């Protein structure tokens, strides 16, 4: 058992938020040890071999870039991530009339000049909304009563951004749409049904929601916040390269990272966190414990129930954390042919989402604990930009398929896995005839697999739904939204905390800032 020092910190989990939190705290003068259950740091943002010679990014497979403020703070602003060329979105059509969608432009057969202009105006308007939310995202969420100076200042910056950054009319529009669904908004703003289908995917991907679900405008804005960081891309050597650079930065700042160390228990004495115990029985002591794990894992698995208020435990237990996205990895003996696309086009992100009704009907299955028979599918070929991921002349295909519920009615047994794989491949075959014959090997990661492999309760990519009742000062629940918890000395720093999921690093950064501010105040 290690003896604690007054400024020592233990961080549970070496995902990107845990690493960023560790770097900030180390720079602030803390002695930081990070304990990671996996054999390699990175959490879901890793690169691994799924078949001999074929490598793929773990969960996240596309990257907008970390927040520039974070990169500056930790001294990585000049780091070359080797992101590769900008990736656009191709909304696939069975008749070959695909749409090529960029940040504020769209092209394709069947689009009128009005369609192109309304899309540009829509993106400009909603980028403005996302920008106005930035002060709220980059600070601890303010309390609605008993506010301190920091809470008041955050509200002031938010109000200023809404009123003067947007203007009166845009502010009123933001307040009107902020809590409603993306389905109604897109029907108001956009005429082309195919384009609406593609946009709606960005509001629901990773969530147990359809376009008609309330507050999907909010989830769309969180997506735009990531999009505002930089161009969509696939990092050279996969997402693992991003966390590798974070590991290097952490170690350069004196952070000790210990992989293969699963935390079984957070040690508590008289309501105060004093250390952790590993599966091996080894214990480490520290006056500050920071969990990068999700809230359910932290409070309901690592802490004895007797240490928690019963109502608090119940509220944590009832947060919605069931994932609905499955990820496929395919090793291919060559690049497939998509009808109406050139080989160079396959370096982009491709979507199967013909219209919003299709997306909503795909979600309907998940409501009844069934996987979709006509799933929404996102496809990328990262090896088009990075030949290090596959042997010469061969390729890897990464596919996100939704909806595939965590709590599948009859479970994710072998039969269900084979059936869903068949459904997904048949869907892709409509656009890329013969692609199945090119498959050498494959891997399916269901939400159950995500839970088991990445230690995420419910297999939810974002550690829980990001609806308005589980966001901001309600994330993960009211009373634990400012990173500190009812257990003295225990903090949250992962996607379970404000502002939620995505490869942004903001939860880790905000948690470190909160810990440092409390130390100064104390």
N, C-alpha and C positions, 0 to 999 in steps of 0.2 A: 504493500500500500504506500503510495507516494504521499509525502507531507505537503499540505497546501501552503502557498505563499499568498500574501494579501492581494496581489494583483494577478493571480493565476486564473485562467479561464479554460473550461473544457467545452468544446463544441461537438455535438453529436451529429455526425453526418458530414461528408466532404463533397456534397453537391455544390453547384456553383454558388448558391446563396451562402452556404456554410463557409466556403473558401473566401468569399468576398467579406463576410462578417469577420472572419479570422484576420484578414489583412488589415482591415480598418482598426480592429482592436489592437493588433500588434503595433501598428503605427502610433496608436494612442498610448503605448507604453505597457500594454498587458503582455503577460507570458501565456501564450496560447498553445493548447494541444487539441488537435482535431482527431476524433476517433471515427473511423469509417468501417462499416461492416464488410463491404466488398473488398476484393483484392486490389482494386484500383480506385483512385479518387475520381469523382465526376458525377455520381448519382446516375440520373437518366441521360446526362449529356456525356456519353462515352462512345468510343469507337471499339468495336469488338469483331472477332472473326466468327461468323455463323456457319461457314462451310470452308473446307480447305482452300485457302487462297482468296476468299471473299470476305471483305470487311464492310461494316455498315455502322451508322450512328445508332445508338441505343433507342431512346424514345424520340426526343426532338431530332429532326433531320434537316430542318431549315433554320436559318439564323439571320436576324436583322442587325445584330450587333449589340453589345452591352451599352448601357447608357453612357454617353460621353462624359458626364460629370463624374461617374464612377471611375472610368478609365483615367481621368485626370487625377483624381484623388489618390489612386493607388499606384500612380506612376507608370501606367501602361498605355498612355495616349498615343505613343509613337510605335507601339507594337504592331508588327505586320501579321495580321491574322490569315493572310493569303485566302481571302474570301472567294476569289474567283469572280466571274462576270455576274452582272445582275440577272436574277431569275424573275421572269414574268409568269403570269398564270394563263394557261390555255384551257378554256372551258370547252370540253370536247362535245362534238355533235355527231350523231350517227350518219348524217348526210354529208359530213365533211365540212360543213360551214362552221368551223371552230371560231371562237373569239380569243383574241390576244389582248390580255388585260394587264395594264401597267398601273403605276401609282395613281395617275390622273388622266390616263388615256386608254381608249379601247378601240380595237379595229377588228373587222371581220365582215363576211358576207351577211347581208340581211340587216345591217345596222344603218340607220339613217344618220344624217348630220345632226339631227336633233338628239338622237340617242347618245352620240359621242359627246355633245355639248352638255347634256344633262348629267352624264356620268362625271365629267370633269367638274361641274359645279357642285355635284353631290359630294365628291371626294374633298374638294376644297373646303366646303362647309363643315364636314365631319372631321377633317384634320384640325380645323379651328376649334371644334368642341374638345377634341382630344388634347390639344395644346392647353386649353383653358383649365383642364383637369390636372395638369402637371404639378402645380403646387400641392395639391392634395395627395398625389401619388408619392412625391418625394419627401414627405414628412410623415411623422406618426399621425394617424387619423385623429382629428380633434374630438374631444368629448363634447356632448351636447349640454352638459351641466357641470358645474365645478371646474370650469376651464382654467388652465394655467395660461401664462403669457404665450407660450409656444402654440397652444391650441387657438388662441385668439388671433395670433399672427398668421397661422395657416388659413383660418377662415377669412381674414382680411385679404390675403393674397389671392385666395380662390375667388372672393367677391370682386376684387379688382380685375382679375383676368376675365371673369364672365361679363362684367359691366363695361369695362373700357377696352378689353382685348377683343371682345366679340361685337360690342355695340348693342343697343337696346333690342333691335329686332331679332338679332341672332341669339341673344341671351334668352329672350322669350321662347324662341324655337327650341333651344336647348332644354329649357325647363319643361317644355311640352313633351318632348320625345324621350327624355332621359330614362323614364321608367316604363316605356312601352315596348312593344315587340318590333323586330326588324321587318317582319312581314308587312305590317301596315305602312311603315315608313317607306319601304322600297316601292310599294304599290303607289304611293303618293309621288315619289321622286323619279322613278325609272319606268320607262315604257317597255323595254325589251325583256321578255320573260326569261330567256336564257341568261342574260346578264344578271338579272335579279337572283336567279338560282345560284350563280357563282358567288355573288356578294354575300348571300345569306349563309353560305358555308363558313365564312370567316367569323360569323357571329355565333355559330353553334359547335364548331369543331372542338373536340376535347370536353364537351359538356353533355349532360343528359338533358338536352333541350332541342326543340324544333324552332323554326322561324316564328311560329305563332306564340311561343312562350314569352310571357312578360319579362321585361328587362334585358332582352337580347340586344337592344340598342347599346346598353352598357357594356356587354361582353364584346360587341363589335368595336366600341371605342377603346377598350383595352388592347384589342388587336391592333388598332391604328396607332396606339401609343408605341407599340413595338415597331411598327412600320415606319414611324417617324425617326427612329434611331439610325436607319440606314437602309440600303437596298437589300432585298431578300437574296440570300446566297447559300451555297453549301461550302463550309470551310474546307480548306485543303487538309486531307487526312481525317475528315469527319469532325463531328462535334467534340470528339475526344481531344482534338488539338486546342480547342478553346479552354477546356478545363486543365489541360496540360500547362498552358501558359499561366493560368491562375495558380496552379500548384507551384510553378517556378517562382512566381511573384511572392506567394505566401512564404515559401522556404527562404527566399532572399531577405524577407523581413523577419525571420526568426521563428516562424510558425512551425511547430512539430506536427507532422501528419502521420498518423498510425493507421494503416489499412489492415484489413482482416481482424478488426476488433469490434465485435458486436456488443453494443450496450444492452444489457438485460434489465438493468434497474437503475433509476435515479435515487441516490441515497438522500434521505431527508431526516433531519433532526429538529424536533420542535418547530415544525412548519418552515424550516429553512433548508434549501438544497445545499448539500455539503460535498457531493461527489457522485461518482457512478460506479456500478459494478458490471463487469463484462460477463459474457457467457462462460468464460474460462474460470470465473470466480475472482479474477484480479480486480482490485479496486484502485481508483484514482480519486484523490480529494482536491477540491477547489471551491472557493466561495462563490464562484459564478459558473452556472451551467447554462449553455445555450443550445437549444434543440433545433436542428434543421429538419427534423422529422415532422410528419403531419401531426395535427393535434390529437387525433385518436390514439396514434402510436405513443405519443408523449405521455398523455394523461391516463389512458386506459390500459396501457401495456407496460410502461416503464415505471409507473408510480403505484404504490399500494393504494387500493381504494379507500382505506381508512384515513389517508392523508388528505382526501378531497371532500368538499361539501357535496352531499348527495345530489342537490339540485344542479350544481355546477357539472358534475359528472354526467348527469342525464342530458343536459344541454349539449355537452360535447358529443355524447353518444348519438344524439339525434340530428347532428349536422349531416347534410347530404353529401356523401363522398363516394357514391358508386359511379365508377367510370363506365363509359359507353364506346370507347374507341379500341379497336384491335389494330395491331401493326404486323405487317407481313414483310419478310425479307426474302427476296428471290435471287438466286444465282442463275445467270443466263449464259448460254453458249454464244450469244451474239446479240446485237441490238435489234429489237423488233421493229416492225414497220407499222406505223399508224396511218390509217386512211386519211389522206389530205394533209399529211405533215411530212416535212423533210427531216432527215436524220439530225440536222442541227437544231431543229425545234425541240428535240427530246431532252435538251438541257434545261428546259423550263419545267415548271410545276403544272401538272395536268389534273383537271377536276372532272369527275362524272357527277353532274348535278344539273340536269336539263332545265329545271325550273324550281320555284319554291314549293310547289305542290309535291313534287318528287321528293324534296328534302323533308318536308313535313310528313309525308307518308312513310318515308324510311324511319323516321322517329317513332311513328305510331307503334311499330313492332316492339320497340324497347319498353314502351309503357306496359306491355303485357309480358315482359321478361322473355322476349323472343328476339333473335337477331333478324335484321332486315333482309328480306329476299331481294330487294333492289337497293343495295346500300349506296350511300354517298362515299365516293372514293377519291383520295388524293394520291397521285403517283409522281415519283421523281426517279431519275436515273443519275445518282451522284457520280457514277463512274464516267459519265460523259465529260465532266469537268476535271475529274481526278482519277487518272488511270492507275494510281497506287492501290485502289480499293478492290481491284479484280485482276486476274491473270491477263496477259496480252490477248486482245481480241474478244475478251469476255466482259460481262457487265453485271452490275447489281441493280436491282429495282427495289425501292422502298415504297410501301403502300400503307396508307392509313385508311381503314374502313370503318365506317360508322353507319348504323348503330349496332353495337355488339355489347349488350349489357353484362355487367359484372355478375348479376344474379340471374343468369340464364335459367329458364324454367326447369330444365332437366340437367343442368350442369354442363360444364365445358369438358365433357368426356371426349374420347377419340372420335366417336361418330359425329358429334356436334362440330368438332374442329374440322373434320374432313368435309362435312356438308357446307360449312361457312366458307372454307377455302374454295370449294367448287363454285359457290355462288359468286364470290369475288372474281375468280378467274373468268367465269362466263360473262360477267359484266364487262371486264376489260377486253375480252375477245371481240365484243361488238365493235370496238374501235381499233383493235390491233389483232386482226385475224392471224391465228397460228402462234400466238405468243406462248401458249401453254406448252407447245412442243419444244420451246427453247429453254425450259426450266431444267436446271441440273440439280438444284437443291433448294429447299425452302424452310422457313421458320415462321411460325405464328406465335405472336405474343398477345394473349387475351388480357382483359383487365385482371383476371385471377392471376395470370403469370406476372403481370406488373406488380401486383401486391406482394407476391412471393419473392420475386427477383429483386425488386427495388425497394421493398419494405414500405410500400405506400398503401395505407388502409383503403380498401375499396378499389384499388387500381385506378384512381382518378389522377389524371395528368397534373391537374392544378391543385391537388390536395383538397378538393372540395369545390362545389359549384360556386361560381362567381356572380350569382344573382345579387340583387340589391340588399336582400336580407342576410347575405353572407359576404358582404363587401364593406370596405371603409371601416367605420367604427363598430361594425358588426362582424368583423372577420378575426378569428374564426367564430367567436360569439361575443356578445356584448359583455364587457368587463375584462376581456383578455385581448383587446384590440390594439393596445399600445406596446406590444412586444413583451412587457413584463406580465407575470402571472400571479395567481393567488399564493403560489409557493415563493417565498422570498429567495431571491438569488437565482430563480429559474426564468429564462427568457425563450421566446420563439424567434426564429430568424428565417424560416423557410417559406415556401409558397402557401402554406396554411395561414400565414400572417398577411397583413396588408402590404402591398396591393394585390397579392395573389400570384398566379402562375405565369409562366413564360420565362425565356432566358433573358432576363433584364438585370438581375442582381440587386434590384431595388429593395426587396425585403431584407436581404442580408445587410445592405448598407444602412437602411433605416434602423434596424435592430442595434447595430453597433453604435450608431449615433445616440440612440435612446439609452443604452447602457452607459456610455460615457457621460451623458448629460445628468443622469441620476447619480453617478459617482461624484460629479462636481457639486451637485446640489446637496449630497449627503455629507 
